[in-house]
Amino acid sequence: MLVPVKAFAHAKVRLAPALDEAARAELSRRMAERVLAAARPLPVAVVCDDPEVARWAAEHGATVISEPGRGLNGAVTIGVEQLAEAGYAQVIVAHADLPLARSFAWLADLDGITLVPDRHDDGTNVVCLPATCGFEFSYGTGSFARHVAAAVRLGLAPRVLREPSLGWDVDVPADLTGLTAPLTKP
């Protein structure tokens, strides 16, 4: 499993109207801890460009893939390529801001390309894919439609799963509503 993690101190800036920098950093860290806990028993790699995140990931037993200056799409692409070179046939890419995540292991049993969109069918929270398929990552607004198109271009019909525990990500203040209990440490 590959988890891209942005520097905690610079994460979730769109939450600034609701949370100060320290609170955003702590929230980001707790959500990332939940995602890593939900990944068990799968092997986990964290792709990041921040030394603090790299230390945190190593302390949590994850392999660290340091990719400074590549942006999210570049970092995920390099992370998947490195996992393929390490012998992994399949990779689950899950974002670190999924406060309701409980388990990713069941996704490892699926073949082909599986996409889990956010609850708005706009972003892509989880992608499960063959490591060497050459998938073109295109995160950002509207990524779900672009990721469906990328799978189709590869000749692989994507499986779309609308899983509530993986579809709820945290980007804007409204996303925090009702999430107090799930944001406690896993």
Buried (B, 14 or more C-beta within 10 A) or exposed (E): BBBBBBBBBEBBEEBEEBBEBEEBBBBBBBBBBBBBBBBBEBBBBBBBBBEEBBEBBEEBEBBBBBBEEBEBBEBBBBBBBBBBEEEBEBBBBBBBBBBBBBBBEEBEEBEBBBBBBBBEEBBBBBBBBBBBBEBBBBBEEEBBEBBBEBBEEBEBEBBBBEBEBBBBBBBEEEBBEEBEEBBEEB
